[in-house]
Amino acid sequence: MTQTGTRPRQPQDVASALLSAILDMAGDLDTRSLLERFVAASTSLTGARYGAINIVDEDGASVEFVQSGVADSVVAALGHPPHAWGVLGAIPDQGVLRLEDLTHHPDFGGLPPGHPPMGSFLGAAVRVRGERFGTLYLSEKRGGFDEDDEAVVLSLAAAAAVAVLNSQSYALEVRRQQWLSAAQEISTMLLEGADAEDVLERVAAAAAQVGDADVAAIVLPGPGDELLVEIVTPAGRALLGADMSGEPRVRAVFDEGTGSLHTDAGADGVAVLPGYGPALLAPMHATGHVGVLLLLRHVGGAPFTAEDLGLAQSFARQAALAFVLGEAQRLRGHAAVHDERTRIARDLHDLAIQQLFAAGLQVESLRADPGEQVSPRATRVLEQVVEHVDASIRQIRVIVRTLDDPGATIPLVQRVVAEVELAHSSLGFAPHLVVQLDGRPVDLVAGDRVLASAIDELVAPGRANNVVAVVREGLSNVARHARSHAVSVRLTVTTGVPALVVVEVEDDGVGVPPAPTRASGTRNLAQRAEESGGSFSLLRPASGRGALLRWSAPLD
Protein backbone atom coordinates (compact mmCIF):
# COMPACT_ATOMS: atom_id res chain seq x y z
CA MET A 1 0.00 0.00 0.00
CA THR A 2 1.50 3.34 -1.05
CA GLN A 3 1.51 6.11 1.52
CA THR A 4 0.58 9.39 -0.23
CA GLY A 5 -0.14 11.57 2.80
CA THR A 6 2.30 13.73 4.75
CA ARG A 7 2.97 14.13 8.42
CA PRO A 8 0.65 16.55 10.25
CA ARG A 9 2.22 19.99 10.44
CA GLN A 10 1.12 20.96 13.96
CA PRO A 11 2.91 19.34 16.93
CA GLN A 12 -0.41 18.70 18.68
CA ASP A 13 -1.66 16.89 15.60
CA VAL A 14 1.48 14.71 15.54
CA ALA A 15 1.09 13.90 19.23
CA SER A 16 -2.59 13.02 18.78
CA ALA A 17 -1.90 10.77 15.79
CA LEU A 18 1.02 9.13 17.61
CA LEU A 19 -1.13 8.45 20.70
CA SER A 20 -3.89 6.98 18.53
CA ALA A 21 -1.40 4.68 16.79
CA ILE A 22 0.04 3.55 20.12
CA LEU A 23 -3.43 2.75 21.48
CA ASP A 24 -4.32 0.84 18.32
CA MET A 25 -1.21 -1.33 18.69
CA ALA A 26 -1.80 -1.86 22.42
CA GLY A 27 -5.25 -3.32 21.76
CA ASP A 28 -4.07 -5.83 19.11
CA LEU A 29 -3.15 -9.29 20.44
CA ASP A 30 -2.37 -10.82 17.05
CA THR A 31 1.33 -10.36 16.33
CA ARG A 32 1.03 -10.25 12.54
CA SER A 33 -1.78 -7.70 12.64
CA LEU A 34 0.14 -5.68 15.21
CA LEU A 35 3.21 -5.51 12.99
CA GLU A 36 1.05 -4.34 10.07
CA ARG A 37 -0.36 -1.55 12.27
CA PHE A 38 3.16 -0.60 13.35
CA VAL A 39 4.45 -0.30 9.77
CA ALA A 40 1.35 1.61 8.65
CA ALA A 41 1.65 4.08 11.54
CA SER A 42 5.37 4.57 10.90
CA THR A 43 4.91 5.42 7.22
CA SER A 44 1.87 7.59 7.88
CA LEU A 45 3.41 9.67 10.68
CA THR A 46 6.77 10.18 8.93
CA GLY A 47 5.52 10.54 5.36
CA ALA A 48 7.67 7.63 4.10
CA ARG A 49 6.60 5.97 0.88
CA TYR A 50 7.97 2.56 1.83
CA GLY A 51 8.04 0.87 5.20
CA ALA A 52 8.78 -2.60 6.55
CA ILE A 53 9.67 -4.52 9.68
CA ASN A 54 12.03 -7.44 9.30
CA ILE A 55 12.29 -10.31 11.81
CA VAL A 56 15.55 -12.20 11.31
CA ASP A 57 17.27 -15.23 12.82
CA GLU A 58 20.63 -15.26 14.58
CA ASP A 59 22.43 -15.31 11.21
CA GLY A 60 20.53 -12.26 9.91
CA ALA A 61 18.31 -14.25 7.53
CA SER A 62 14.73 -12.98 7.32
CA VAL A 63 12.09 -15.25 8.91
CA GLU A 64 9.16 -12.81 8.80
CA PHE A 65 8.70 -9.63 6.78
CA VAL A 66 5.82 -7.16 6.87
CA GLN A 67 5.97 -4.31 4.37
CA SER A 68 3.98 -1.41 3.00
CA GLY A 69 4.35 0.47 -0.28
CA VAL A 70 5.75 -2.18 -2.64
CA ALA A 71 3.16 -3.81 -4.91
CA ASP A 72 2.42 -7.48 -4.32
CA SER A 73 3.48 -8.34 -7.86
CA VAL A 74 6.88 -6.75 -7.26
CA VAL A 75 7.24 -8.55 -3.93
CA ALA A 76 6.49 -11.86 -5.66
CA ALA A 77 9.02 -11.12 -8.41
CA LEU A 78 11.77 -10.31 -5.88
CA GLY A 79 11.40 -13.81 -4.45
CA HIS A 80 12.50 -13.34 -0.84
CA PRO A 81 12.67 -10.47 1.66
CA PRO A 82 15.98 -8.72 2.40
CA HIS A 83 18.33 -10.10 5.02
CA ALA A 84 19.97 -8.00 7.74
CA TRP A 85 23.24 -7.64 5.86
CA GLY A 86 25.01 -4.64 4.39
CA VAL A 87 23.36 -1.36 5.25
CA LEU A 88 20.47 -3.13 6.93
CA GLY A 89 22.92 -4.91 9.20
CA ALA A 90 24.42 -1.57 10.27
CA ILE A 91 21.26 -0.39 12.05
CA PRO A 92 22.18 -0.08 15.77
CA ASP A 93 20.43 -1.84 18.66
CA GLN A 94 19.91 1.56 20.27
CA GLY A 95 18.95 4.76 18.42
CA VAL A 96 18.48 5.01 14.66
CA LEU A 97 20.33 4.97 11.37
CA ARG A 98 19.29 8.03 9.30
CA LEU A 99 20.66 8.46 5.78
CA GLU A 100 20.08 11.14 3.17
CA ASP A 101 20.80 8.56 0.47
CA LEU A 102 20.92 4.84 1.13
CA THR A 103 23.10 4.22 -1.92
CA HIS A 104 25.94 6.39 -0.55
CA HIS A 105 26.50 4.24 2.56
CA PRO A 106 29.80 2.32 2.42
CA ASP A 107 28.01 -0.99 3.18
CA PHE A 108 25.50 -0.56 0.36
CA GLY A 109 25.72 -3.56 -1.96
CA GLY A 110 23.08 -2.63 -4.52
CA LEU A 111 19.39 -3.40 -4.91
CA PRO A 112 18.16 -6.60 -6.56
CA PRO A 113 16.77 -6.36 -10.12
CA GLY A 114 13.20 -5.10 -10.15
CA HIS A 115 13.46 -3.49 -6.71
CA PRO A 116 12.00 0.06 -6.50
CA PRO A 117 14.69 2.76 -6.22
CA MET A 118 15.26 4.01 -2.67
CA GLY A 119 17.20 7.04 -1.45
CA SER A 120 16.36 8.59 1.94
CA PHE A 121 16.37 6.01 4.72
CA LEU A 122 15.53 5.67 8.41
CA GLY A 123 16.05 2.45 10.37
CA ALA A 124 15.45 1.56 14.02
CA ALA A 125 15.46 -1.61 16.12
CA VAL A 126 12.42 -2.92 18.00
CA ARG A 127 13.64 -4.52 21.23
CA VAL A 128 11.59 -6.98 23.30
CA ARG A 129 12.83 -8.32 26.65
CA GLY A 130 16.16 -6.59 26.09
CA GLU A 131 16.78 -8.34 22.75
CA ARG A 132 16.30 -7.18 19.20
CA PHE A 133 12.94 -8.54 18.02
CA GLY A 134 12.90 -6.86 14.59
CA THR A 135 14.09 -3.89 12.63
CA LEU A 136 12.01 -1.09 11.07
CA TYR A 137 12.97 0.20 7.64
CA LEU A 138 11.53 3.45 6.21
CA SER A 139 12.51 4.93 2.86
CA GLU A 140 11.67 7.51 0.23
CA LYS A 141 10.37 10.50 2.18
CA ARG A 142 10.16 13.68 0.17
CA GLY A 143 12.77 16.09 1.53
CA GLY A 144 14.39 13.39 3.67
CA PHE A 145 13.91 12.31 7.28
CA ASP A 146 14.66 14.62 10.23
CA GLU A 147 15.03 14.52 14.00
CA ASP A 148 11.26 14.72 14.50
CA ASP A 149 10.90 11.56 12.44
CA GLU A 150 13.50 9.88 14.64
CA ALA A 151 11.50 10.75 17.77
CA VAL A 152 8.28 9.45 16.22
CA VAL A 153 9.91 6.19 15.13
CA LEU A 154 11.56 5.59 18.51
CA SER A 155 8.25 6.22 20.30
CA LEU A 156 6.41 3.86 17.97
CA ALA A 157 9.16 1.22 18.34
CA ALA A 158 8.93 1.39 22.14
CA ALA A 159 5.14 1.08 22.02
CA ALA A 160 5.37 -1.74 19.49
CA ALA A 161 7.79 -3.59 21.76
CA VAL A 162 5.28 -3.50 24.64
CA ALA A 163 2.45 -4.54 22.33
CA VAL A 164 4.53 -7.41 20.89
CA LEU A 165 5.34 -8.57 24.40
CA ASN A 166 1.62 -8.56 25.26
CA SER A 167 0.69 -10.42 22.09
CA GLN A 168 3.41 -13.00 22.70
CA SER A 169 2.25 -13.49 26.27
CA TYR A 170 -1.32 -13.93 25.09
CA ALA A 171 -0.27 -16.37 22.36
CA LEU A 172 1.80 -18.30 24.89
CA GLU A 173 -1.17 -18.57 27.24
CA VAL A 174 -3.39 -19.78 24.40
CA ARG A 175 -0.84 -22.43 23.49
CA ARG A 176 -0.49 -23.43 27.14
CA GLN A 177 -4.24 -23.99 27.35
CA GLN A 178 -4.12 -26.03 24.16
CA TRP A 179 -1.36 -28.23 25.58
CA LEU A 180 -3.31 -28.65 28.83
CA SER A 181 -6.46 -29.63 26.93
CA ALA A 182 -4.47 -32.18 24.95
CA ALA A 183 -3.00 -33.63 28.16
CA GLN A 184 -6.48 -33.87 29.71
CA GLU A 185 -7.72 -35.71 26.63
CA ILE A 186 -4.88 -38.24 26.97
CA SER A 187 -5.67 -38.77 30.66
CA THR A 188 -9.36 -39.30 29.88
CA MET A 189 -8.56 -41.88 27.20
CA LEU A 190 -6.37 -43.86 29.59
CA LEU A 191 -8.84 -43.72 32.46
CA GLU A 192 -11.56 -44.95 30.11
CA GLY A 193 -9.44 -47.99 29.30
CA ALA A 194 -8.33 -47.05 25.78
CA ASP A 195 -5.72 -49.24 24.09
CA ALA A 196 -2.17 -48.11 24.91
CA GLU A 197 -1.19 -47.76 21.27
CA ASP A 198 -4.30 -45.69 20.53
CA VAL A 199 -3.29 -43.38 23.36
CA LEU A 200 0.28 -43.00 22.10
CA GLU A 201 -0.98 -42.27 18.59
CA ARG A 202 -3.23 -39.56 20.03
CA VAL A 203 -0.26 -38.14 21.99
CA ALA A 204 1.69 -37.79 18.73
CA ALA A 205 -1.26 -36.33 16.80
CA ALA A 206 -2.04 -33.79 19.53
CA ALA A 207 1.62 -32.77 19.86
CA ALA A 208 1.91 -32.21 16.10
CA GLN A 209 -1.27 -30.12 16.03
CA VAL A 210 -0.67 -27.99 19.11
CA GLY A 211 3.09 -27.71 18.56
CA ASP A 212 2.61 -26.67 14.91
CA ALA A 213 4.94 -29.46 13.78
CA ASP A 214 4.97 -31.12 10.37
CA VAL A 215 5.70 -34.51 11.98
CA ALA A 216 5.49 -35.87 15.52
CA ALA A 217 7.02 -39.18 16.55
CA ILE A 218 7.42 -41.15 19.76
CA VAL A 219 10.66 -43.01 20.37
CA LEU A 220 10.29 -45.97 22.75
CA PRO A 221 12.80 -48.40 24.28
CA GLY A 222 12.94 -51.98 23.04
CA PRO A 223 13.58 -55.21 24.95
CA GLY A 224 17.31 -54.50 24.71
CA ASP A 225 18.97 -51.10 24.81
CA GLU A 226 17.66 -49.87 21.46
CA LEU A 227 15.50 -46.77 20.93
CA LEU A 228 13.06 -47.07 18.03
CA VAL A 229 10.43 -44.83 16.43
CA GLU A 230 7.30 -46.76 17.38
CA ILE A 231 4.61 -44.10 16.78
CA VAL A 232 4.60 -41.44 14.05
CA THR A 233 2.01 -39.15 12.50
CA PRO A 234 1.01 -39.94 8.88
CA ALA A 235 3.23 -37.31 7.25
CA GLY A 236 6.33 -39.00 8.68
CA ARG A 237 5.40 -42.62 8.04
CA ALA A 238 8.83 -43.29 6.50
CA LEU A 239 10.34 -42.85 9.99
CA LEU A 240 8.34 -45.75 11.47
CA GLY A 241 10.75 -48.29 12.91
CA ALA A 242 13.82 -46.03 12.54
CA ASP A 243 16.57 -46.97 14.99
CA MET A 244 17.57 -43.97 17.12
CA SER A 245 19.84 -45.96 19.42
CA GLY A 246 23.01 -44.43 17.98
CA GLU A 247 21.75 -40.85 17.90
CA PRO A 248 23.48 -39.06 20.81
CA ARG A 249 20.89 -36.26 21.14
CA VAL A 250 17.99 -38.69 21.36
CA ARG A 251 19.87 -40.95 23.75
CA ALA A 252 20.79 -38.00 25.97
CA VAL A 253 17.18 -36.81 26.20
CA PHE A 254 16.00 -40.33 27.05
CA ASP A 255 18.71 -41.01 29.64
CA GLU A 256 18.98 -37.58 31.28
CA GLY A 257 15.36 -36.44 31.07
CA THR A 258 16.19 -32.98 29.69
CA GLY A 259 14.73 -31.79 26.40
CA SER A 260 16.65 -30.10 23.60
CA LEU A 261 16.18 -27.88 20.54
CA HIS A 262 17.90 -28.23 17.17
CA THR A 263 17.88 -25.91 14.18
CA ASP A 264 18.75 -28.62 11.63
CA ALA A 265 17.68 -32.14 12.58
CA GLY A 266 19.23 -33.63 9.45
CA ALA A 267 22.69 -32.29 10.27
CA ASP A 268 22.69 -31.70 14.01
CA GLY A 269 23.37 -35.13 15.49
CA VAL A 270 20.18 -36.79 14.22
CA ALA A 271 21.41 -38.31 10.97
CA VAL A 272 18.32 -40.45 10.33
CA LEU A 273 16.17 -37.34 9.81
CA PRO A 274 17.16 -35.98 6.39
CA GLY A 275 14.81 -33.38 4.97
CA TYR A 276 13.86 -31.99 8.35
CA GLY A 277 15.04 -28.71 9.82
CA PRO A 278 13.93 -27.50 13.26
CA ALA A 279 13.50 -30.29 15.83
CA LEU A 280 12.28 -30.47 19.42
CA LEU A 281 13.02 -33.45 21.68
CA ALA A 282 11.05 -33.77 24.93
CA PRO A 283 11.52 -36.62 27.43
CA MET A 284 8.47 -38.71 28.36
CA HIS A 285 9.44 -39.46 31.95
CA ALA A 286 7.23 -40.36 34.90
CA THR A 287 8.28 -42.92 37.50
CA GLY A 288 10.58 -44.33 34.82
CA HIS A 289 11.78 -43.70 31.30
CA VAL A 290 8.79 -44.04 28.98
CA GLY A 291 10.23 -42.55 25.78
CA VAL A 292 11.01 -39.38 23.82
CA LEU A 293 8.55 -37.10 22.04
CA LEU A 294 10.05 -35.80 18.79
CA LEU A 295 8.59 -32.78 16.93
CA LEU A 296 9.90 -31.93 13.46
CA ARG A 297 9.45 -29.14 10.94
CA HIS A 298 10.60 -29.21 7.35
CA VAL A 299 13.74 -27.39 6.24
CA GLY A 300 13.03 -23.66 6.17
CA GLY A 301 10.40 -23.86 8.91
CA ALA A 302 10.42 -21.52 11.89
CA PRO A 303 12.68 -22.77 14.67
CA PHE A 304 11.15 -24.03 17.90
CA THR A 305 11.50 -21.66 20.84
CA ALA A 306 12.38 -22.18 24.48
CA GLU A 307 8.70 -21.61 25.27
CA ASP A 308 7.79 -24.39 22.82
CA LEU A 309 10.22 -26.71 24.56
CA GLY A 310 8.87 -25.89 28.02
CA LEU A 311 5.26 -26.52 27.00
CA ALA A 312 6.10 -29.71 25.10
CA GLN A 313 8.13 -31.06 28.03
CA SER A 314 5.26 -30.40 30.43
CA PHE A 315 2.83 -32.14 28.06
CA ALA A 316 5.19 -35.08 27.59
CA ARG A 317 5.60 -35.51 31.36
CA GLN A 318 1.84 -35.38 31.91
CA ALA A 319 1.24 -37.83 29.07
CA ALA A 320 3.88 -40.19 30.46
CA LEU A 321 2.43 -39.96 33.97
CA ALA A 322 -1.10 -40.54 32.69
CA PHE A 323 0.18 -43.50 30.67
CA VAL A 324 1.87 -45.04 33.71
CA LEU A 325 -1.16 -44.43 35.94
CA GLY A 326 -3.52 -45.79 33.29
CA GLU A 327 -1.44 -48.93 32.94
CA ALA A 328 -1.34 -49.30 36.73
CA GLN A 329 -5.11 -48.92 36.93
CA ARG A 330 -5.57 -51.48 34.18
CA LEU A 331 -3.29 -53.92 35.97
CA ARG A 332 -5.09 -53.30 39.27
CA GLY A 333 -8.39 -53.96 37.53
CA HIS A 334 -7.08 -57.19 36.08
CA ALA A 335 -5.66 -58.17 39.45
CA ALA A 336 -8.99 -57.42 41.18
CA VAL A 337 -10.89 -59.53 38.65
CA HIS A 338 -8.36 -62.32 38.99
CA ASP A 339 -8.54 -62.19 42.80
CA GLU A 340 -12.34 -62.32 42.70
CA ARG A 341 -12.29 -65.26 40.33
CA THR A 342 -9.77 -67.00 42.56
CA ARG A 343 -11.96 -66.43 45.62
CA ILE A 344 -15.07 -67.74 43.87
CA ALA A 345 -13.17 -70.75 42.55
CA ARG A 346 -11.78 -71.47 46.02
CA ASP A 347 -15.21 -71.20 47.62
CA LEU A 348 -16.73 -73.48 45.00
CA HIS A 349 -13.97 -76.01 45.49
CA ASP A 350 -13.71 -75.86 49.26
CA LEU A 351 -17.40 -75.46 50.10
CA ALA A 352 -19.77 -76.43 47.31
CA ILE A 353 -17.90 -79.48 46.07
CA GLN A 354 -17.26 -80.75 49.57
CA GLN A 355 -20.89 -80.33 50.58
CA LEU A 356 -22.11 -82.08 47.45
CA PHE A 357 -19.57 -84.83 47.97
CA ALA A 358 -20.77 -85.33 51.56
CA ALA A 359 -24.40 -85.38 50.41
CA GLY A 360 -23.51 -87.95 47.77
CA LEU A 361 -21.82 -90.16 50.34
CA GLN A 362 -24.87 -90.00 52.60
CA VAL A 363 -27.21 -90.99 49.77
CA GLU A 364 -24.84 -93.74 48.65
CA SER A 365 -24.56 -95.15 52.20
CA LEU A 366 -28.33 -95.14 52.56
CA ARG A 367 -28.78 -96.91 49.26
CA ALA A 368 -26.13 -99.53 50.09
CA ASP A 369 -27.23 -100.18 53.73
CA PRO A 370 -28.75 -103.70 53.84
CA GLY A 371 -30.53 -102.85 57.07
CA GLU A 372 -32.63 -100.21 55.44
CA GLN A 373 -35.76 -101.29 53.55
CA VAL A 374 -35.90 -99.20 50.40
CA SER A 375 -38.47 -99.69 47.67
CA PRO A 376 -37.29 -100.28 44.09
CA ARG A 377 -38.66 -96.87 43.09
CA ALA A 378 -36.79 -95.15 45.92
CA THR A 379 -33.63 -97.03 44.93
CA ARG A 380 -33.89 -95.70 41.38
CA VAL A 381 -34.44 -92.18 42.70
CA LEU A 382 -31.40 -92.46 44.97
CA GLU A 383 -29.29 -93.68 42.05
CA GLN A 384 -30.41 -90.65 40.02
CA VAL A 385 -29.56 -88.35 42.94
CA VAL A 386 -26.05 -89.80 43.13
CA GLU A 387 -25.62 -89.32 39.37
CA HIS A 388 -26.82 -85.72 39.62
CA VAL A 389 -24.44 -85.03 42.50
CA ASP A 390 -21.51 -86.49 40.53
CA ALA A 391 -22.48 -84.44 37.46
CA SER A 392 -22.74 -81.27 39.58
CA ILE A 393 -19.29 -81.89 41.03
CA ARG A 394 -17.83 -82.32 37.54
CA GLN A 395 -19.57 -79.15 36.32
CA ILE A 396 -18.32 -77.11 39.27
CA ARG A 397 -14.78 -78.33 38.58
CA VAL A 398 -15.13 -77.08 35.00
CA ILE A 399 -16.39 -73.73 36.32
CA VAL A 400 -13.43 -73.51 38.70
CA ARG A 401 -11.03 -74.15 35.82
CA THR A 402 -12.81 -71.56 33.69
CA LEU A 403 -12.60 -68.94 36.42
CA ASP A 404 -8.88 -69.57 36.73
CA ASP A 405 -8.42 -69.38 32.93
CA PRO A 406 -11.51 -68.01 31.09
CA GLY A 407 -10.42 -69.41 27.72
CA ALA A 408 -9.35 -72.81 28.94
CA THR A 409 -12.62 -74.58 28.13
CA ILE A 410 -12.88 -73.14 24.61
CA PRO A 411 -10.87 -75.05 21.97
CA LEU A 412 -7.86 -73.16 20.65
CA VAL A 413 -8.97 -73.46 17.03
CA GLN A 414 -12.37 -72.01 17.91
CA ARG A 415 -10.73 -69.08 19.72
CA VAL A 416 -8.47 -68.33 16.74
CA VAL A 417 -11.45 -68.49 14.36
CA ALA A 418 -13.28 -65.99 16.60
CA GLU A 419 -10.32 -63.56 16.54
CA VAL A 420 -10.12 -63.73 12.75
CA GLU A 421 -13.85 -63.09 12.43
CA LEU A 422 -13.67 -60.13 14.82
CA ALA A 423 -10.90 -58.56 12.71
CA HIS A 424 -13.26 -58.32 9.72
CA SER A 425 -14.76 -55.02 10.89
CA SER A 426 -11.43 -53.26 11.55
CA LEU A 427 -9.81 -54.53 8.33
CA GLY A 428 -12.81 -54.01 6.08
CA PHE A 429 -12.48 -57.53 4.66
CA ALA A 430 -12.33 -61.13 5.91
CA PRO A 431 -8.85 -62.54 6.58
CA HIS A 432 -8.00 -66.03 5.26
CA LEU A 433 -7.28 -68.62 7.97
CA VAL A 434 -5.41 -71.91 7.65
CA VAL A 435 -4.83 -74.32 10.58
CA GLN A 436 -2.59 -77.38 10.25
CA LEU A 437 -1.42 -80.20 12.50
CA ASP A 438 1.68 -81.96 11.18
CA GLY A 439 0.81 -80.87 7.66
CA ARG A 440 -2.84 -81.98 7.86
CA PRO A 441 -5.32 -79.12 7.39
CA VAL A 442 -8.14 -78.66 9.88
CA ASP A 443 -11.56 -78.36 8.23
CA LEU A 444 -12.77 -75.08 9.70
CA VAL A 445 -16.14 -75.19 7.96
CA ALA A 446 -17.26 -78.67 9.00
CA GLY A 447 -15.42 -78.46 12.28
CA ASP A 448 -12.75 -81.17 12.48
CA ARG A 449 -13.14 -82.14 16.13
CA VAL A 450 -10.47 -84.84 16.01
CA LEU A 451 -7.64 -82.60 14.85
CA ALA A 452 -8.92 -79.65 16.90
CA SER A 453 -8.94 -81.79 20.05
CA ALA A 454 -5.47 -83.07 19.22
CA ILE A 455 -4.20 -79.49 18.98
CA ASP A 456 -5.75 -78.70 22.38
CA GLU A 457 -3.95 -81.68 23.90
CA LEU A 458 -0.61 -80.58 22.42
CA VAL A 459 -0.79 -76.84 23.15
CA ALA A 460 -0.86 -76.09 26.88
CA PRO A 461 -3.45 -73.56 28.12
CA GLY A 462 -0.85 -70.87 28.80
CA ARG A 463 0.72 -71.30 25.37
CA ALA A 464 -2.76 -71.28 23.79
CA ASN A 465 -3.46 -67.91 25.41
CA ASN A 466 -0.25 -66.56 23.84
CA VAL A 467 -1.26 -67.90 20.42
CA VAL A 468 -4.64 -66.15 20.61
CA ALA A 469 -3.00 -62.91 21.75
CA VAL A 470 -0.46 -63.05 18.90
CA VAL A 471 -3.22 -63.53 16.32
CA ARG A 472 -5.19 -60.64 17.83
CA GLU A 473 -2.22 -58.25 17.99
CA GLY A 474 -0.94 -59.25 14.56
CA LEU A 475 -4.29 -58.52 12.92
CA SER A 476 -4.59 -55.28 14.91
CA ASN A 477 -1.20 -54.10 13.61
CA VAL A 478 -2.24 -54.85 10.03
CA ALA A 479 -5.45 -52.87 10.50
CA ARG A 480 -3.55 -49.91 11.98
CA HIS A 481 -0.49 -49.66 9.79
CA ALA A 482 -0.40 -51.92 6.74
CA ARG A 483 -3.09 -50.40 4.47
CA SER A 484 -3.55 -53.86 2.99
CA HIS A 485 -6.27 -55.50 0.90
CA ALA A 486 -5.67 -59.13 1.89
CA VAL A 487 -4.42 -60.89 5.03
CA SER A 488 -3.62 -64.57 5.64
CA VAL A 489 -3.39 -66.11 9.11
CA ARG A 490 -1.67 -69.47 9.46
CA LEU A 491 -1.60 -71.55 12.65
CA THR A 492 0.72 -74.54 12.38
CA VAL A 493 1.41 -77.18 15.03
CA THR A 494 4.18 -79.73 14.52
CA THR A 495 5.02 -82.65 16.81
CA GLY A 496 8.41 -83.49 15.29
CA VAL A 497 11.77 -82.19 16.37
CA PRO A 498 11.48 -79.43 17.32
CA ALA A 499 7.83 -79.54 18.42
CA LEU A 500 6.46 -76.06 17.72
CA VAL A 501 3.37 -73.93 17.48
CA VAL A 502 3.80 -71.27 14.78
CA VAL A 503 1.62 -68.25 14.00
CA GLU A 504 2.07 -66.34 10.75
CA VAL A 505 0.18 -63.20 9.72
CA GLU A 506 0.92 -62.11 6.14
CA ASP A 507 -0.46 -58.99 4.43
CA ASP A 508 -0.04 -57.24 1.07
CA GLY A 509 0.27 -53.73 2.52
CA VAL A 510 3.03 -51.12 2.73
CA GLY A 511 5.70 -53.59 3.80
CA VAL A 512 8.29 -54.03 6.49
CA PRO A 513 9.46 -50.85 8.31
CA PRO A 514 13.15 -49.87 8.33
CA ALA A 515 13.79 -51.87 11.52
CA PRO A 516 12.86 -55.37 10.26
CA THR A 517 12.57 -57.03 13.64
CA ARG A 518 10.43 -54.35 15.27
CA ALA A 519 7.63 -51.99 14.39
CA SER A 520 4.87 -50.11 16.11
CA GLY A 521 2.76 -52.31 18.37
CA THR A 522 5.03 -55.39 18.21
CA ARG A 523 6.75 -55.06 21.58
CA ASN A 524 4.26 -57.41 23.21
CA LEU A 525 4.78 -59.99 20.49
CA ALA A 526 8.53 -59.97 21.01
CA GLN A 527 8.08 -60.21 24.78
CA ARG A 528 5.63 -63.12 24.47
CA ALA A 529 8.08 -64.99 22.27
CA GLU A 530 10.95 -64.33 24.68
CA GLU A 531 8.91 -65.46 27.70
CA SER A 532 7.85 -68.62 25.85
CA GLY A 533 11.38 -69.51 24.76
CA GLY A 534 10.44 -68.90 21.13
CA SER A 535 11.11 -66.32 18.44
CA PHE A 536 9.45 -63.38 16.71
CA SER A 537 10.31 -61.62 13.46
CA LEU A 538 8.93 -59.32 10.77
CA LEU A 539 9.97 -60.46 7.32
CA ARG A 540 9.47 -59.64 3.66
CA PRO A 541 7.16 -62.32 2.18
CA ALA A 542 8.24 -64.43 -0.78
CA SER A 543 5.79 -62.45 -2.91
CA GLY A 544 7.83 -59.30 -2.29
CA ARG A 545 4.74 -57.38 -1.16
CA GLY A 546 3.61 -56.46 2.32
CA ALA A 547 4.95 -57.99 5.52
CA LEU A 548 5.10 -61.40 7.18
CA LEU A 549 4.81 -61.61 10.97
CA ARG A 550 6.15 -64.92 12.27
CA TRP A 551 5.85 -66.01 15.92
CA SER A 552 6.82 -69.44 17.22
CA ALA A 553 7.15 -71.19 20.56
CA PRO A 554 7.98 -74.74 21.66
CA LEU A 555 5.07 -76.99 22.67
CA ASP A 556 6.85 -78.08 25.86
C-alpha positions, 0 to 999 in steps of 0.5 A: 500500500503506497503512503501518499499523505504527509505528516501533520504539520502541527505538533499537537496533531502529531502527538494526537496521531502518535497516541492513537497509533500507540493505542491501536497497537496496544489493543491488538493481540495478534502479532502479525496484525500488530506488525502491520499496524506498526508499519502503517503508523510509521509510514503515515506519521513520517511521510515515508513511501515505503516501510517494513519490519524485518524479523531475522534469525541469529544469522541475519536471515529474514524469517518474517517480513511485513511491508507497505508500499511495494506492490504485491506483484513486485514482492512476488518477483523479488522472491525473498525479503531482504536479510539484515546484511550490508546497510540493513545490518548496520542499524544499531540496537539503540537509536536510529540509522538516518541516511540522506541517500541509502546508496551512498552508505559504504556498506551498500551492496546494490538493490536486486533487479526489479526493486524500487529505487530508494534514497532517503532512509531511516532504520530503528530496532524494536527490542523486546525483553532486552533483545532485538525482536525486529528492525524497522525500515523506512525509505523515500520521504520527500525532503528526507527524514529529520530529527522529529521523524527519529523521535516518532519512530523511537516512540512507535518502536517502544510502544510496538515492543510492549504490544509485541510482548503482550501479544506473545504473552497472550499467544503463549497462554493460548498455546499453554491452554491447548497443551493442557487440553491435549493432556487432559484428553490423553488422561481421559482416554487412559482412564476410560481404558483405551488401548495403549497404542491408541493413546500414544498415537493420540499423543503424537497427533495432539503434539503435532497439532498444538506444537505446529509441527509437520511430523510428531514421533514417539521413540520408545525403548525396546527389549534391549537397549535400542530406541526405536520410532514406534509411533509417528504421524502420517506425514512422517510414516517413513520414519516408522521403525527407525533406529535412534539408538546411535543418535546421541541427542535422542539418547541423551534426552531419554537417559537424562530427562532434559529436552533439547532444541535443534535448528537442523535435525538432518545435520545436528546429530540426528542423521536419520532425519534428512529433509527436516530442519527445526527439531524439538526433543522432549523426554516422556518421563514419569516414575521411569523412562517411557520414551522421547517425544520428537517434533519436526518441521521441514527445512526452512520452517520456523525454529522451535523456541524455548517456550515451545520446549517448556510446553512440550516437556510439560505435556510429555511428562503429563502424558507419560504420567497418565500413561503409567497411571492408566497402565497401573489402573488397568493392571489393578483392575485385572488383578482385582478380577483375577482375585475375585475369580480365585476367591469364587473358585476357592469357595466353590472347590472348598465349600460347594464341592465338599458339601455335594460330595458329603451329600452324595456319600450319605445318599450312597450309604443309605442306598447300600445299607442292607438294614434299610428297607428301600423300595425299588422306586426309591432305589432308582431315585437315589441312584439318580440323585447320586448321578446328579451329584456327581455331574454337579461336582464335575460341572463345578470343577469345570467352572473352577477351571474356567474362572482360573483361565476363562479361555481354557474350556474353549478349543484353541482353534475355535478361539483363533477363528473368533479372533479372525472373524472379529478382525473383519470389521477393523480390516474391512475384509475377511482374513483367510485362515489356515490351521494345520497339524503336522501338515494336515489341514483342519476343516474349519467349515465342517469343524474337524473335532479330532484334529482340533482336540489333538491341537488342544492336547498338544498346546498347553493352556498358557501357550494357547493364550499366547497364540490367541493374543499373537493372532489378535495383535498381529491382525490389529497391527495390520489394520492400523499400519499396513493399508492392505487388501488381503491378510492370511493367518496361518496356525501350524502345530508340529510334533516333530523335532522341534515340536512347535506352534507357529503363528504367521500373519501375512499382508499385502500392505506397505511392507516391512518398516526400516527396523525389520525385527520391530515396528509399532505395536510389536513389543508385546509380540517380542516379549511373548516370544521371549517369555515362551522360549520362542522367536518373533520376526517381521519379514518380507514375504516371498511375494515381495509385497507387504509384511510377514509376521512370524511367531513361534514357541515350543510346545513343551 
